[in-house]
């Protein structure tokens, strides 16, 4: 397994790019943690996944619960009744331009 290391200077550079204030103690901690994460990625890279189908979503989708059909559920008059101004067919709004 290759040993990947992240230096404190790399952490300081990432913190600067992220606009984060990181103390020297935090830089040392984060450098160690980043190295641990990269080492674990090396472990995962060794797992044989050649016979595993790709997972596109962790949630199992059973399909659409209803047919996708256009329906008119509200009448135009009911919708326009809530508008402060209307002409009977459309909303009337103040001119912007």
PyMOL commands that set and color helices and strands:
alter all, ss='L'
color gray80, all
select helices_A, chain A and resi 8-17+24-45+76-80
alter helices_A, ss='H'
color red, helices_A
deselect
rebuild
show_as cartoon
